[in-house]
Amino acid sequence: MSTDQRLAPVSFKEALRFWFWLGCVSFGGPAGQIALMHEELVVRRRWISEQRYLHALHYCMLLPGPEAQQLATYTGWLMHGTRGGLAAGALFVLPSLVLLIVLSWAYTAWGNHPWGQALLWGLKPAVTALVLQAAHRMATRTLKARWLWVLAALSFVGTLWGLSFPLIIAASAALGFCMTRQRPEVSDMAKKNALVDPKPALSTNPPYSDAAAWLDDTSPQPAHTHHSSKRLLCALALGVGIWALSLGLIAAAFGLHHTLTHMGVFFTQAALLTFGGAYAVLPFVTQAAVVQYGWLTAAQMMDGLALGESTPGPLIMVVAFVGFLGGHSQALLGHPLLGGVVAACVVTWFTFLPSFVFILAGGPLVESTRHMPSLTGPLQGITAAVIGVILHLAGVFARQTWLPGGWHMPPDLSAMALTLLAIWALVWKGFSVVRMLCACVLLGLLHHALL
């Protein structure tokens, strides 16, 4: 097949099968999911060109919320319009939501069992290692200038001092914008570093092809991607209306001070204010869910992240665990299990609804700027600040793992050793996330059996 040939259009049914498959196998956190989509959509299936993929990824990385899910939604919308975007975004989330609800229920039932504790003991060092790996990977990819290193360090110190996350992000974006104006050569850096760890996917479905992509750089622009102010305003009004109706119905049914109402408001705020992907959302959610609302403890939050890392789908799906435990502990709706399931669904709805609005409303505007220079300076500043926030989060998790009894108790040397082993396996040996998690679980169970 020659390169001047273009692949045939992809049917909506075929796309549905792919998005469901992706939602079931997308392990590895945001970086792994972005790389997997690149391998499948750009390299193997040739559904979209490299430049179009990078343009969509760049937009999603500038948005608050989970960029991998937003990228799936954007690509689905680009291929098949609104129904394609809704299907791609929903199928990227639903398998992990169902699985996390089941795991959350199992956690409440058997989390305190000795063998359950042994499994979680093995997962906690793995989570700490994964967070540190995320910081290391982002730093090596994006901190290419001295000002970015300084900004990352200032972000870390600011987090220690208790500065609010939105303030850190806003200041970092402003500094990145100023640096772009003063030094135009930095504006290409974000694009060059957009693909993180583009490793081959574990798929053997369609063979590689040398044909031009179905949607490549010269493809005619589909009708649904044309920008108009009227379409933008209608999409925004519809999205805001659905959000207001959802929250209004919950408040009317249960009251303004009910836990479900608080969850709807807070996770909307989290979705709108947390830039930089899932690892940037977690410190914000942890502080509020543990300290402000008391939906769960810090140790339970770390257990939830361990379960989230071990399941496919976006890492931010750990919010479903937060909602489940908050609803379960308060026996919402008169029953712990029912309250947990409803709370998990409410939290997921309000976390991901803004992402759908961003993509379906802003997609046509973004497509109209595809051949214009991108504003990447704010993205570089935000990414540098997020690295500092992630390092702080890693410190919080390390303290929970290594000092489970607090500073006045001896450290858990075995957990420290397992953390170092997991870091070595991820960073230096290149183990996959799933392989490393399985190894840590087995070592945790072995550690429990030998004690």
N, C-alpha and C positions, 0 to 999 in steps of 0.2 A: 504493500500500500504506500503510495507516495505522499510526500509531505504537503502537496498542494491539494490533496483531498481532505474534505471535512467530514467528521463523524456524523452519523445520522442523529436527529433529535432524540433525546431520551424521554421515554414515556413517563407519565406521572406514576404509574404503577411500579415501574422499574425503580424510580427514585424512592418510592415509599419503602420498598424492600431494602434498599441500601441504607436509608436513614435509620430504619429499625435495627439492621445489622450493626451499624455504627454505634448506636446507643447501647448495644449489648456487649461490645468488645472494646470500647474506648477507655482502656485503663491508662494510667500513667500521668494523670493530672493535665492541666492546660497545655503544657509544652508537648507532651506525648500526643494529645488529641489533635493539636494543630498540625503536628508532623504527620500523623496518621491521615488526616483529611487531605493534606498536600499530596501524600503518596497515592492515595486512592483517587482523588478528584482530578489532580493535575497530571500525575505520571502514569498511573495504570489505566484509568478509564477515559482520560482526556475529555472530561466533561467541561472543563473550564481552563483557560490559559493561565500561565504563571503570573503574568502581570495583573490580570483581573483578580486572581486569588490574593496577591499581595496588596492590591488596592483595597479589597474588602477587609483583609486582615488589619491593615493599617487603620481603617476607620473603626473597626471593632476594638482595637487596642486603645483608641482614644476615648472610648465610651466607658462609663462606669458599669460594673457588673461583670459577669462571666464571659470573657471574650471568645472562648471555644464554642459555647452554645450560641452566641451571637453570630459567629462566623458560619455555623451550620444553618442558622435561620436566614442569613443573608444569601448564602449560596442557594438554598432552597427557593427563596423568593426570586432570585435572579433567573433560575431555571423555569419556574412554573408559577410565578406570581404570588399573590397573597396565600392561596391554599398551599403552595409549595413551601413558603416560609413558615406557616403555622405547623405543617406536618413535620418539617425538618427539625424545628426547634422543640416541638413537643416530643417527638420520638427520641431525640437526644437526651431527654430528661426522664421520661416515664419509666423505662426499665430500672434505672437507678433509684427512682422514688419508691417503686414497689419493693425492690430488694432492701432498701434502707428501712422501710417501715417494718418489714419482717425481721431484720437484724435488730432494730430498736426494740421490738417486742421481745425477742430472744434475750437481749441485754437486760431488760427489766426483769425477765423471768429467771435467768441463770447467770447474770453478770457477777453476782456475789458467790457463785459456786467456785470451789477451789480450782477446778479445771478451766472455768471461764476466766478467773483472775490470772491463771497461768497464760492463757492465750493473749489476754490484753497486756500482760507484762511483756510478752515478746513483741507486741505490736507498737508499744509506746516508744521504745528506742528507734524503731523503724520510722515512725512519724517524725521524730526529731531529726533523724538523718535526712528524710525527704525535704523537710523545710530548709535545712542547711544546704542541701543540694540545689534547691530552687534558687536560693540567694547566690550560691556559687555560679550556677549556670547563667543567671541574669547578669551578674557582675562581669563575667568573662566575655559575655556577648555585647554588653551595652556600655560599660564604663570605659570608654576609649579616650577620655580626656580628663585632665586633672580636676576641672570644675565639677564633673559628674561624681568623682570620688569624694570631693569635699561635700557635695550636696547629699550624697548617701550617708556620710558620717554625721552631718548636721541633722538629717532626718532621724537617725538612730538616737542621737542625743535628745532631740526634741520629743521623741516618743517616751524616753526615760523621764523627761521632765513633765510629762502629762499633757503636752500640746495636743489639740484635737486633730484627728486624722484629716478632715476636710481642710483645715487651715494649712497643714503641711503640704497637702496636694496642691492647693491653690497657689501657695507661694512658690512651689517647685515648678508648676506650669508657667507662672509669670516669669520666673528666672530663665526657664528654657526658651520662652518666646524672645526675651531680651537677647539671649546668647545667639539665637538664630538671626536676629536683625543685625547684630554686631559682627557675627562670623558666619556667613552663609554656607561655608563648607560643612558645618555640622548638620545641615538639613537633610543630607542623604544617609546619615548614620542609622536612623531608625529603620529605614527600608531594608538596609543591608542586613540588619540583625533581626528582622521580623520573624523569620523561621528559626525556631529554637529546636536544636537536635533533630534535624530532618532524617530520622532513621527509617529504613524500610519497614513497611507494615507487614503484619503477619497474615496477609491475605494471599490466596492463590486463585482468586476468582477470575477476573478478566486478564488476558495477557497484555503485555506492554504493546503500545501501538505508536507508530511514527506519523500518524495522521494529525492534521491540524485539529485543535480542540473544537468541540461543538460550539462553545462560546469562547471565541478567541478575541484578540485585540481588534480585528477587522470585521467581526460579525456585525450584522445590522442590529441596531439597538431595539430590543423588544418594546412593544407599545407600553407595557406596564412599567417600564423603567424611565419613561419620559417624565421630567420634573415639571410640576406646575404648582403655583402657590395655593390654588384651590384644593388640589389633591393633598398637599401637605397639611393644610389647616383641617381638612376633613378627617384625615388619619389621626392627627393629634387630638381632635375633639372626640373622636370615637374611642381612642385609647384612654383618655382622661375620664370619659364618661363611664366606661366599663369599670375602671378603678373606683370611681366615686360610688357607682351603684353597688359594687361588691362590698366596699367598706361600709357604706350606708346600711345595707341589709344586715350585716353582722352587728353593727352598733344598734340598729333598731330591734334586732332579735335578742341581744344579750346585754346591751347597755354600753355606755361610753367607757366605763372603767373595767370592763370584762377583759380577761386575758387574751381572748381571740382578737378583740379590738386593738389592744396594745400590740399584739403580734403583727396585725395588718399594718398599723402605722409605722412600727419600728422597721420591719423588713422592707417596706417601701422606701423608707429613708436610707436604709443600708444599700438598696439597689441603686439609688440615685447619687449617693455621695462617695461610694467606694470605687476609686479608680485603680487600675493596675491588676485586675484579675482576682482569682479566688484567694490567693495568699494575702492580698491586701484587704479583702473583706473580713477575713477571719479575726484579726485583732479587734476590729470594730465590733463584730458580733460577740466575741468572747467577753469583752469588757461589759457590754450592755446585758447580755443574757445571764452572766454569772453575777456581776456586781450590782447592776441597776435593778434588774427584774427578779433575779434569783430563780430562774427557770431550771437551772442545773448548776452543779458545782464545777470548779476548774478541772478537777480530775475527770469528771464525766464528760466535759467538753473535749478533753484530750482523747478519751475513749471513743467519742463520736468521730473525731477526726481520723482515728485509726480505722474505724469501720468504713468511713468515707473513702479513705485511701485504698481500701481493699476491694472496692466495688467499681464498676464502670460508670461512665457519665461524668458530668462536671463536678469538680471537687467541692464547689459551693453547695452541693446537695447535702453537705453536713448540716445545713440549716434544717433539713427535715428531721434529723435526729434531735436537734435543739427543740423544735416544735413538739415532737413526739414526747420527749421527756417532760417538757413544760406542761403539756396537756395531760399526760399520764399521772404526774405527781399531784396535780390538783384535781384529778378525777373530773375533768370537764364533761359536761352533759350527763353527769351522774354515773359514769363508768370509766375507769382508768384507760382501758384499751380503746374504747370509742373516742374518748377525749384525746388520746394520743394520736390516733389516725386522723381525726378531723383537724387537729392543730398542725400536724405535719403537712397536710394538704393545703391548709390556709397559708402557712409560711411559704411553701413552695410557690403557690399562686402569686403572692405579692412580691416575692423575690424575682420571679422571671417575667412578670407582666411588663415592667418597664422595658426590658430588653426587646420584647416583641414590638413595642411601640417605637423604640429607637430605630429598629431595622425597617419595619414596614412603612413608617412615616419618613424616615431620613434616607432610605435607600435610593429613591429617584434623585434626590439632591446630590448624593455621593456619586452616583453614576454620571451625573452631568459634569463633575469635576475630575473625571478619570484621567484626562489629558492635561490637567493643570498641576503645577508644583504643589506638593503636599506640605502642610504645616507640621513638621515633625519635631521642632524644637520643644514645644510643650510636652510631647510624648517622651522625649529623652529625659526631661526634667522630672516628669512623673515617675518614669521607670527607675531613675536613680533614687528618688525618695522612697519608692516602694521597697527597694532593696534594704534600706535602713529599717523600715517597718518590719520586714520579714525577719531580719536578724533579731529584732526585739522579740518577735513571736517565737523564734527558735529558742531564745533564752528562757522565755516563760515555760515552754514545753520541756526544755532540758531540766529546769528546776523541779518540775512535777515528776520527771522520770528519775532523776538522780537523787533527789532529796524528797522522797515521798512523805517523810515524817517531819519535814521542816528543817530549818537551818540548825536547830539545836540537836538534831539526830544525825548519826553517822550516815554518810552517803551510801547509796546502793552501787557498790563497785561492779557488780555483775551487769547491771543496767548500763553503766558507763562504758564497760568493755563492749557490750553488744551494740551500743550506739556507734562507737568507733569502727567496729566491724562492718556495720551497715553503711557508714559513710565511705569506707574503703571499697566496699562492693559496688556502690553506686557511682562514685566519682572516679575512682582509679581503675576499677575492673570493668565498668560499664554494664553491670547487671541490670536487667529490666526491673521495673517496679514490682511486678507480680512475683518474679523469682526471688527478689530480696524479701518481700513480705512473707512469702511461704517459708523461707529459710529462718526468718526471725520467729515466726509462729512455732516452728518445729523446735527451735532452740529454747523458746519459752516453755513449751511443754516438757522438754527434756530437763530443763532447770528445775521445774516443779517436781518432776518424778524423782530427781536425785536428792532433793532436800528432805 
